[in-house]
Amino acid sequence: MWNTARVVEKALTGEVLTGSDFRVPQLATTDLTGWTVAESASRGKHLLLRLTREGREPHTLHSHLRMEGAWRAYAPGERWTGRPAHLIRVALKTARSVAVGYHLHELALIPTADEEKLVGHLGPDLLGADWDPAEAVRRISAKPSASIAEALLDQRNLAGVGNLYKAETLFLRGLWPWTPVEKIKDLMGTVVLAQKLVASNKGRWTQTTTGSLRRGQTSYVYGRRAQPCRRCAGPIQKAEQDERVTYWCPRCQPDRTGS
């Protein structure tokens, strides 16, 4: 999401909108022509486009991409090739560029003063100025019986960890994904590593935790079911966990809970 915010920032920030096209019922009649895009910011997995106009209260266009959404930028007149047209949810036009949002699951226009109603529940942002590992640990520790995998994905604990970084962090820490939080000896180390992995990929679209950008070599366990572990050569496992999938190496991440 941080990278997406930079794409939209480059395309729109400082520009006056010359047109807008919303393709969702709740905003179908909204016209943002004449508004200036003051800022493109990310908060966890949320994108916040802050808009200003003389004599009007500042507003924020909020979107959440989940797994399928995307924003793309185009030059005026350029063909919009990011996704099929029926997935377009909004197009924002300026004199020099067009930003198109595809398959956005959440799209809302609210007063900027009300942003906290949508993102105030989030924990410290791994890539934000508010990043505070101690606060993240405090929030995670508040639910000691939760699995460490569930805790890392809970955006109320820390904002920005997705399934990939969850799996990779736990592998590198040697933690079985179902380990209860109360059984983790070094929560701080786990949280700090998760942040470092996410931050290491700022500014590039290929996400790597191994250091390699070569296809098929960017992860240790994520997306590698039945393939050999890069450490022990044992087969990587995949399973359902809390309505998501998880990947782990049974040899490198054994169950040490005694259950």
C-alpha positions in Angstrom: 0.0 0.0 0.0 2.9 2.4 0.7 4.1 1.9 -2.9 0.5 2.4 -4.2 0.3 5.7 -2.3 3.5 6.9 -4.0 2.1 6.0 -7.4 -1.1 8.1 -6.8 1.0 10.8 -5.1 3.2 11.2 -8.2 0.1 11.3 -10.5 -2.2 13.6 -8.5 -0.7 15.4 -5.6 -0.7 19.2 -6.0 -3.1 18.9 -9.0 -6.6 20.2 -9.4 -9.1 17.6 -10.5 -10.6 18.2 -13.9 -13.1 15.4 -13.5 -14.1 12.3 -11.5 -16.0 9.2 -12.4 -17.3 7.1 -9.5 -18.7 3.7 -10.3 -20.1 2.7 -7.0 -23.7 3.4 -5.9 -23.0 5.5 -2.8 -20.8 7.9 -4.8 -22.4 7.7 -8.2 -23.4 11.4 -8.3 -20.3 12.8 -6.6 -18.3 15.3 -8.6 -14.8 16.3 -7.4 -14.0 18.6 -10.2 -12.2 21.7 -8.8 -10.8 19.9 -5.8 -7.0 19.8 -5.2 -5.3 16.6 -4.2 -3.2 17.7 -1.2 -1.8 14.4 -0.1 -1.7 10.7 -0.9 -1.1 8.8 2.3 -1.2 5.1 3.4 -2.3 3.9 6.8 -1.7 0.2 7.1 -3.7 -1.2 4.1 -5.8 1.9 3.7 -5.2 4.6 1.1 -6.2 8.2 2.1 -6.4 10.8 -0.6 -6.7 14.2 1.1 -8.6 16.9 -0.9 -8.9 20.6 -0.4 -11.0 23.4 -2.0 -11.2 27.0 -1.1 -14.2 27.7 1.1 -14.9 24.0 1.7 -14.1 21.6 4.5 -11.2 19.3 3.6 -12.3 15.8 2.6 -10.6 12.5 2.3 -11.3 9.8 -0.3 -10.7 6.5 1.5 -10.1 3.2 -0.2 -9.1 -0.3 0.9 -7.6 -2.7 -1.7 -7.8 -5.9 0.3 -6.3 -8.7 -1.9 -7.6 -7.8 -5.3 -7.7 -4.0 -5.5 -5.3 -1.7 -7.3 -4.6 1.9 -8.3 -3.0 2.7 -11.7 -1.8 6.0 -13.2 -2.1 6.9 -16.9 -1.3 9.9 -19.1 -4.4 11.7 -20.5 -5.6 9.7 -23.5 -3.7 6.6 -22.6 -5.6 3.4 -22.7 -6.5 2.1 -19.2 -5.0 -1.4 -19.3 -4.7 -2.2 -15.6 -7.7 -4.4 -15.2 -11.0 -5.2 -17.1 -13.2 -2.1 -17.4 -16.0 -3.6 -15.3 -13.7 -3.6 -12.2 -13.1 0.2 -12.3 -14.6 1.8 -9.3 -13.2 5.4 -9.7 -11.2 7.5 -12.1 -9.7 10.8 -11.0 -8.5 13.1 -13.8 -6.1 16.1 -13.9 -4.5 18.0 -16.7 -1.5 15.8 -16.7 -2.6 12.4 -15.4 -5.5 10.0 -14.6 -5.6 7.7 -11.5 -7.9 4.7 -11.8 -9.0 2.5 -8.9 -9.8 -1.1 -9.7 -11.8 -3.6 -7.6 -11.8 -1.4 -4.5 -13.8 -3.1 -1.8 -14.2 0.0 0.3 -14.6 3.5 -1.1 -15.8 6.4 0.9 -15.6 10.2 0.8 -15.5 11.7 4.3 -14.5 14.9 6.0 -10.7 14.7 6.7 -11.5 15.5 10.4 -13.4 12.1 10.5 -10.6 9.9 9.3 -10.1 8.4 12.7 -13.6 6.8 12.4 -12.2 4.6 9.6 -8.6 4.1 10.6 -8.4 5.0 14.3 -8.7 1.4 15.4 -5.5 0.5 13.6 -2.3 -0.3 15.5 1.1 1.4 14.9 1.8 1.6 11.1 4.9 -0.4 10.2 5.8 2.2 7.6 4.4 5.2 9.4 5.6 8.0 11.6 3.7 6.4 14.5 5.5 3.1 14.4 6.1 2.0 17.9 7.2 -1.6 18.5 6.5 -1.4 22.2 2.9 -0.4 21.6 2.5 -3.2 19.1 3.8 -5.7 21.6 1.4 -4.3 24.2 -1.6 -4.8 22.0 -0.5 -8.3 20.9 0.0 -9.3 24.6 -3.5 -8.2 25.4 -4.8 -11.5 23.8 -2.4 -14.1 25.2 -4.4 -17.1 23.9 -4.4 -16.0 20.3 -2.0 -17.7 17.9 1.0 -15.6 16.9 0.0 -15.9 13.3 -3.4 -14.5 14.1 -1.9 -11.7 16.2 0.4 -10.5 13.5 -2.4 -10.3 10.9 -4.7 -8.4 13.3 -4.4 -4.8 12.0 -5.6 -3.6 15.4 -2.2 -4.8 16.8 0.1 -3.5 14.1 -0.9 -2.1 10.7 0.7 -3.5 7.6 1.5 -7.2 8.0 -0.1 -9.4 5.4 -0.1 -13.2 4.9 3.3 -13.1 3.1 5.1 -11.2 5.8 3.4 -13.2 8.6 4.6 -16.5 7.2 8.1 -15.3 6.5 8.5 -13.6 9.9 7.5 -16.8 11.7 9.8 -18.9 9.6 12.8 -16.7 10.3 12.0 -16.6 14.0 11.5 -20.4 14.1 7.9 -20.1 15.4 5.1 -22.6 14.8 2.2 -20.5 13.4 -0.2 -21.9 16.0 1.9 -21.0 19.0 -0.1 -19.0 21.5 1.1 -15.4 22.1 1.7 -16.2 25.8 4.3 -18.9 24.8 6.4 -16.5 22.7 9.6 -15.7 24.7 10.6 -12.7 22.5 7.6 -10.9 21.1 9.6 -7.7 20.6 12.1 -9.5 18.4 9.2 -10.9 16.3 7.6 -7.5 15.9 10.8 -5.8 15.0 11.7 -8.4 12.4 8.2 -8.1 10.8 8.7 -4.3 10.5 12.2 -4.7 9.0 10.9 -7.2 6.4 8.1 -4.9 5.3 10.4 -1.8 5.3 13.0 -3.5 3.2 10.6 -3.6 0.2 9.6 0.1 0.2 9.8 1.5 -3.2 9.7 -1.7 -5.2 6.9 -4.0 -6.3 8.8 -7.3 -6.0 8.5 -8.3 -2.4 11.4 -10.4 -1.2 12.4 -11.7 2.2 15.4 -13.7 1.0 17.2 -10.8 -0.6 16.9 -12.3 -4.1 14.7 -10.7 -6.7 14.8 -13.7 -9.0 11.4 -15.4 -9.7 10.9 -18.3 -7.4 13.6 -17.2 -5.0 11.9 -14.3 -3.2 10.5 -16.2 -0.2 11.4 -18.9 2.3 8.1 -20.6 2.8 5.3 -18.4 1.4 3.8 -19.9 -1.7 6.2 -22.9 -1.6 3.9 -25.8 -0.5 5.7 -29.2 -0.9 8.9 -27.5 -2.1 12.1 -28.1 -0.1 12.9 -25.8 2.8 15.8 -23.5 2.0 17.4 -24.4 5.4 16.7 -28.1 6.0 15.4 -29.4 2.7 12.2 -30.7 4.3 8.9 -30.1 2.5 7.1 -26.8 3.2 3.6 -27.3 4.5 0.4 -25.3 3.8 -2.8 -25.2 5.9 -5.9 -23.2 6.6 -5.6 -21.0 9.7 -8.2 -18.5 10.9 -9.8 -18.3 7.5 -6.4 -17.6 5.8 -3.7 -20.0 4.6 -0.4 -20.3 6.3 3.0 -21.8 5.1 5.6 -23.2 7.4 8.4 -25.7 7.7 7.6 -28.4 10.3 11.3 -29.1 11.0 12.4 -25.4 11.3 9.2 -24.3 13.1 8.2 -27.3 15.3 5.4 -27.2 17.8 7.2 -26.4 21.1 4.0 -25.8 23.1 3.9 -29.3 24.6 0.3 -29.6 23.5 
